[in-house]
Amino acid sequence: MKTRLTLSLVPLFTMLVASAVSAETAINATTLVKFEQRSLPGFDKQSLVPATQYLTVATTGVGDPNLSLYLSGWGRVDLADKSTAKDSDAMLSYGYLRYLFPKTDGEIKAGRFFVFEGVSSENIDGVFVRTGLAKGFAISAYGGAPVHLTGSLDNRGDTITGGRFSYSSPALLELGVSTVYEKGLISGPLAKLRATRQLVGGDLWLKPHAIADLKGRIAYDTINQGVAEQSWLLGLKTGSSSSLTLDYNQYEFKELFAASSIRSLFNPDTPGGQKKAGLSYTVQAAKPLELTAAYHHTDQDQKGTSDKFGLQGRLNLFEDKGLSGLSYYRVRAPSGINSYHETRAYLIYTAAKYTASIDGILNLYDEPINGKKNGFEIQSSAGYRLKPNLNLSCDLSYAQNPAYSSELKALVRLTYNFNSSKGAAK
C-alpha cells in the first residue's frame, strides 16, 4: 500500500515542479504490452498479457540552478493469465532531490536513489554525500534503509551505510577503496547464519599508455572472511585497426551469495566457487568488415572445467545504416548436456524514421536434453517515429528448446519524450 501511494504521487509532484518558471522538466513515458504463449510438456498452455507503464521525470533548476528533482516508477497489470504471483504491481524506483556544489565538485542526494560506489550497488531510501578534496582526492558516504522489492522474494535489512575514498589523476589513474554494511537481514550459510552483511574492497582504472587500459575491482566479505568476487579487464590496442582484450573473473559462492534472497538458485552453502579467464582479438579486416576471435576457460569447483571459443564477423551495410553479423561458438564441458554448438546471425537497419532487425540463434547439443538435441529462437523488431517525440515499436519472437515445446512472445512499446525547453511533439 505504501509503494502504490508513493507512486500515485508522482504525477502530483511532476505538476508542482513543472509549474516552476525557472525549472526545466524532461519526461519519458514508456508503455509496454507483452503477449506471450507458453507450452510446457505436461502443463496447460499459458497466455500472458502483462501491461507495464514506466514514467521518468527529471527537473532541474527547482528554485535554484543547482537543485534538481528526479522521479521514476512503474506500474503493471495482467490482462490475461498471471505473469507473477499478483495480478498487478507498482513501485517507485527512485525519487530524490539532488544539490550540486560546483566549486568542490560535490553533491548531496536525499530520497530514494541508486548507489554505485565501489563495492556498493544498492537501492536505498536515505542520504548520499560526495565531495572532492585537494590534489585529486574525493570522498563519499551514504546511509539509510534498503529498498524492499515488491513480492515475497526479498532479503534486505533495516539499515545500510557505506562509502568510498578515492584518488584520481586525469587521463592516467583512478584508485578507490570502499565499504558497505547492512544490518537486519539473513546472511551466510545455514550453519552460521548472521543478521549483517559487510563488504570492503577496492577498484582501479589505469591507463599507463595510449595503447593500454586496465580496469579492476575486488570485494572481500568481512563477515564470512573470504573474497566474494574480483574482476579484471585489460584492453590493448595492437594496431591502427586491431585490439586485444584479456579478462579474469573470480566468484566464491559462500561470500557472493551470502545475502541471497533465492537460495534455491544462489545458495551460499554451495562449496567452492568459479574462475573464468579469456581473451578476444578484434581486427578490421576491410573497411566494412570486422572480425573477432574469442576464447574463454571456466573452472567451477563442483562441475569441472569448460571452454568456449569461436569467431564472429560484423559487416556495415547501406552506408552505415545497416549492420549484419554472423557468429559460431563451441562450448565444451565435462557433461554432454552442457556441451553444444551455437550459431547466430542478425541484420539491423536504421533510417531516419524507422528501424528494423531480425536475429536468429541455433544451439545443437551433444546429448539430448528432455529428449531434444537442439533449440532455436528467432527474434524480429520494427520501429517507427510517429512524431519527433513519439516512437512506436514492436518485437516478435518464437522459440523451441528443451525447456519449452514452443514459446511465442510479442512486445508493443510506445515511448513519449517531453522537454520543457524544446516542447513536445505536435
N, C-alpha and C positions, 0 to 999 in steps of 0.2 A: 504494500500500500504506500509506503514512504517513497519507493522508487517511482511509482506511477505518478504520485503527487508532484514530485520534483520535476519529472519530465513534462507534466502538463503545464508547468510554469514557464517553460522555455519560450513559447510564443509571447507571453506577457513580458518577460524580460527583454525579448527582442524588440517589441514595440516601444518599450520605455527607452531603451538605449538608442534605437534608430531615430527617436524624436529629438535627440540632442543635436543642435545645429552644427556643432563643431565635430561631431563624430562621423566616422566613415565606416559603413557596415557592408560586409560581404556575407552573402547567404548561399549555401549549397544545399539543395534538397534533392534526394535521390529516392525514387520509388522502385522497388524490386518485386516482381511477381514471378515466382518459380513454380514450374509444373514438372512433376516427377512421377514416373510409374516404376515400381519395383516389383520384380518377380523372383522370389527365392524358392528353391526346391523345398517342397513340403509345407509352404506357407501360402496364405491368401495373397493375391495381388493387391498392392497398396497404391493409392493415388494421393499424392501430396501436393497441396497448392498453398504454400505459405506466402503471405504478402507482407513486405517489410518496408517501413518508411524511415529513412535516415535524414536528419536535419543538423546542419553545422552552421554556426553563426560566429563571425569574427568582427568585433567592433573596436576600432582604435580611436584615440583622442576623446575618451569619455570624461569631459570636463578638464582634461589635462593632456597635452600631446604625448606624454609618456605612459598614460594609463589605458589599458585595453581590457576587453571582456571577451572570453571565448566560451562557447557552448556547443555541445554535440551530444546527440542522443538518438535513440531508435525505438521503434515500436513494431511488433509483429502480431499477426493474427492468422490462424489457419482457416482456409476456405474449404478444405476437404478433410481427409484423414489427418490425425495429429502427426506433426513433424517432430515434436518434442513431447514431454510429459504434460505440458499445459497448452490449451487452445490459443492463448495469447500471452504476450510478454512485452515488457518495455524496460528501458534502462537509460539513465543519464551517464554517458561515457565519461564526459568531463564538463566542468563548468567552473571557471575560475577567473579572478582578476589578476592582472599582471602589470607591475610597475617597473619601468626601466630606469636605471641610473647611468646615463651615458658617460659621465666623467670617470666612473670607476669600472665601466663595463660590467655592471651588476644588475640584478633583478630580484624581485620578490613576487611570489605567487601565493594566492590564498583561495581555497576552494577544493574542488575535485580535479585532479590532473594526473598525468603520467610522469614518472621519473625514470630517466635513463642516465644514470651516473655510475660508471664503472661496473661494479657487481650488482647494482640496483637496476631492476626492470620492474617497476611497480606502478599500480594504480591506487592512489590514496586520496583520502579527504584530510587535508591539513595545510601546512605552510611549507614553502620552499624558498630558500635564500641563497643567492650566489653573488660573489663579488671578486673582482680582480684585485690582486695585490701588486706590490712593486716587483720589478725585474722579472716579469713573466709568470709569477705565481698566482694561483687562484684557489678559492675555497668555496665549497657549497655544503649545505646541510638542509635536512628536511625532517619533518615529524608529523604524526597524525594517526589516523586509523585506516587500515587496508580496506579497499572497497570489496564488499562481498558480492559475488556474482549471483545472478538470478538462477533459481533451480536448486537442487539438493546437493550437487557435486561441488562443494565449497569447503576449503580448508584454509581459512585465513584467520589471523589473530585479531586481538583487540587493539593493539598499538604497534606502531612501526616507526623506527628512526634510522637515519643513515646520513652519509655524506661522502665527499670526495675532496682530496687535496691534490693539486696538480701544478706542474711546471711546463711551460711551452716556450719554444724558440721558433719563431715563424719560419715556415718552409723547411725546417730541419727536424724538430723533435717535439713530442708531447708525451709526458710521463705522469701517470696518476696512481694514487692509492685510494682505496675506498672501502666502505663497510656498510652493512645493513643488519639491523637487529629487529626481530619481530617476536612479540610475546602474545600468548594466549591461543596457540594452535596445537595441532598434533604433529610431532616431528620425530623422525628417526625410525629405526627398525622396531619390530614388535617387542623384542627382548629388552629394549632400552628406550621406551617412549619418553619424549620430553615435551614441554609446552613452549619451547623457544626455538628460534632459528637465527643463526648468525653466520654471515659470510664476510670474509675480508679478502681483498685481492688487489691486483694491480693491472694496469693497462698501458700499452706502449704504442706510439706511432713514431717511426723513424724513417727519414729519407736522407741517408748519408751522401747520395749521389743522384744525379738526374735519372740514372737507369735503374735505381733500386728503391723499393718501397716496402717497409716491413710494418705489419700490424699484429698485435698480440694482446691476449688478456688471460688472466688466471684467477680462479676463485677458490678459496680454501674454506671449508666448513669447520669452524672452531668448536662446534658442539660435538660432532662426530669425529673430529680430528683427522681430516683427510681432504685431499684435493677433490673438489666437486667437478670442476671442468677446467680445461685450458684450450685455447685456440690460437693458432699462429698462421699468418698468411704472408708470403714473400712474393712480390712481383718484380720481375726483371725484364727490362727492355733489351732484347738481344740484338735488335737491328732496327732499321728505319720502319720496317713493316712486320716485325715479329716480336713476340713476347713469351716469357716462360713464367708460370705460376706454380709455386710449391705451397702445400698446406698440410697442417698437422692438427688433429683434434683428439682430445682425450676426455672421457667421461667415466666417473666412478659412481655406480648406481646407488650405493648406500647414501652418499653425500648429495648426489644430484637430485634424487627422488625423495629426500628426507621429508619434505613438506608436501608430498604429492596428495592430491585430492582424489585420484583414481588409482588406488593401489593395485587393482587387478591388472592394470596395464603398466603403470610406472611404480614398481614395487621396490622400496628401499631395502627389503630383505633379499633381493636378488644379489647373489655374491658376485664380486669382481666388477669388471667394467668393460669399456670398449676403447680401442685406439684406432684411429684412421689417419692414413697418410697418403698423399698423392701428388701428382703433378699434371699440368696440362701445357701444351705448346700450341700457340696460335700464330699463323702466318697468313699474310695476304698474298695468295699465290698469283693473282692477277687483280686488276683494279676492281672488278665487281665480285671476285670470289675470295672467300676467307675460309681457311681450313683449321680445325682444332683436333689434336690428338690428345687423349687423356687416359690416365691410369690411376686407380685408387686401390689401396690394400687396407682391409679392415680385419682387425684381430679382436674378437669378443671372447672373453674368458670362458663362457659357458657353451658357446656354439662353434668355436674354432675360427678359422680364417676364411676370408673370401676376397675375391679380386673382381674389379670392374674395369674394363678397358674398351676403348673404341675410338671412332672417328666421326666427326660431323663437319658438314660444309654449309656455308651460308652464301647466298647469291643475291646481290642487289639488282633489281629489275625496274624497268619503266622509269628511268631517270630518278632512281632512288625512291620512287613512290611504292615500289613493291619489294618484298623480301621473301625469299624462299629458303628452305633448309631441308637437309636430309642427314640422318644420323643412324649409326649402328653401334650398339654396345653389347658386350658379352659379360654376363655375371656368372662367376664360377665359385660355388660354395661347397662345403662338405656334404650337404644334403641335396639330393637331386631336385626336391621340390623348391629349393631356393636358388637353383641354377637355371638360367634362361637366356635367350637371345632377345634383344629389344631393338626394334626398328621404328623410326619416327620420320614423318615427312609433313611439312607445313608450307602454307603460302599466305602472305599478308599483303593487302593492298590498301593504301591510304591516299585519299584525294581530299580536295578542299571541303566537300560537304558530306562525304560518306567514306566508310571503311568496310572492309570485308576480309574474312580469313577462313581457312579450313585447315584442320590439324588432325592427323591420324597416327595412332600408335598401336603396334602389334607386339605381343610377347609370346614367345614359343618356349614352353617349359620342358626341361629334360625329363621330368617324370610327371604323370598326371596328378592334378590337384582337384579333389572332388570329382574325379572322372574326366577332367578336361586337361588337354595338353596345350591349350592356347587361350589367349584373351586379347580383346581389341577394344578400342574406343575411337570414335570419330566425333570431332567437335567442329562446329561451324558458327560463325557470328557475322552479323551485319549491323551497321550503324548509320544513322542519317542525322545531320544537323538541321533540325526543323527551323530554328532561328538562331541568331548568334549566341544566345544564352540557353538554348533548349536542345538537348540531344536525346534521341530515341535509338535504342539498340536491342537486339535480340540474339541470344545464344541458344544453340540446339546441339545436343549430344546423344549418342546411342552407344551402348557398351554391352559386351558379353564377356564374362570372366568366370573364374572358379567360384566367386562369391555370389554372383547373380546370374540367373538364367538369361535375363535381359534387363536392361536399365535404360529408360528413356527420360531425358531431362531437357527442359526448356526454361529460359530466363528472359523476361522482358524488363528492360531498365529504362527509366525516364529520369533525366538529370537536368535540373534547372539551377542556373547560377545568376546571382544578382550582386551588383556592386553599386553602392550609392554614389560613388564618384563617376561611374560610367553609365549607370542606368540599366534597366532591364531590357530584354528583347521585346520588341513591339510587334 
